[in-house]
């Protein structure tokens, strides 16, 4: 599961850097997208165990 989280965070980071490389809001967008992705991974992980 930790490897999945690591890959998702890296992929989000790459996309944010490609799209918003010169923007001052890249860090905020990265943090928001990472939080949403981790929330969804957590929900999917709990759904499988039930």
Kinemage of the C-alpha trace (Angstrom):
@kinemage 1
@onewidth
@group {chain A} dominant
@subgroup {mainchain}
@vectorlist {calphas} color= white
{ca unk a 1} P 0.000 0.000 0.000
{ca unk a 2} L 2.859 2.378 0.777
{ca unk a 3} L 4.320 1.867 -2.696
{ca unk a 4} L 0.938 2.769 -4.223
{ca unk a 5} L 0.828 5.971 -2.171
{ca unk a 6} L 4.392 6.817 -3.214
{ca unk a 7} L 3.612 6.335 -6.931
{ca unk a 8} L 0.420 8.409 -6.704
{ca unk a 9} L 2.214 11.269 -4.961
{ca unk a 10} L 5.030 11.217 -7.529
{ca unk a 11} L 2.598 11.209 -10.457
{ca unk a 12} L 0.613 14.103 -8.970
{ca unk a 13} L 3.846 16.021 -8.398
{ca unk a 14} L 4.948 15.537 -12.011
{ca unk a 15} L 1.595 16.698 -13.410
{ca unk a 16} L 1.455 19.754 -11.160
{ca unk a 17} L 5.008 20.721 -12.116
{ca unk a 18} L 4.257 20.315 -15.829
{ca unk a 19} L 1.052 22.345 -15.697
{ca unk a 20} L 1.916 25.007 -13.091
{ca unk a 21} L 5.703 25.193 -13.243
{ca unk a 22} L 5.912 28.989 -13.041
{ca unk a 23} L 2.929 29.586 -10.790
{ca unk a 24} L 3.155 30.442 -7.127
{ca unk a 25} L 0.167 28.217 -6.442
{ca unk a 26} L 1.795 24.945 -7.513
{ca unk a 27} L 2.476 23.878 -3.912
{ca unk a 28} L -1.130 24.511 -2.839
{ca unk a 29} L -2.510 22.567 -5.813
{ca unk a 30} L -0.071 19.729 -5.127
{ca unk a 31} L -1.101 19.587 -1.457
{ca unk a 32} L -4.811 19.618 -2.306
{ca unk a 33} L -4.561 16.915 -4.977
{ca unk a 34} L -2.373 14.749 -2.732
{ca unk a 35} L -4.842 15.041 0.148
{ca unk a 36} L -7.733 14.042 -2.117
{ca unk a 37} L -5.773 11.099 -3.541
{ca unk a 38} L -4.750 9.847 -0.090
{ca unk a 39} L -8.350 10.142 1.096
{ca unk a 40} L -9.568 8.059 -1.863
{ca unk a 41} L -6.830 5.451 -1.379
{ca unk a 42} L -7.819 5.197 2.292
{ca unk a 43} L -11.492 4.727 1.395
{ca unk a 44} L -10.687 2.061 -1.199
{ca unk a 45} L -8.384 0.263 1.256
{ca unk a 46} L -11.075 0.116 3.910
{ca unk a 47} L -13.691 -1.037 1.408
{ca unk a 48} L -11.570 -4.050 0.394
{ca unk a 49} L -11.061 -5.278 3.951
{ca unk a 50} L -14.787 -5.382 4.754
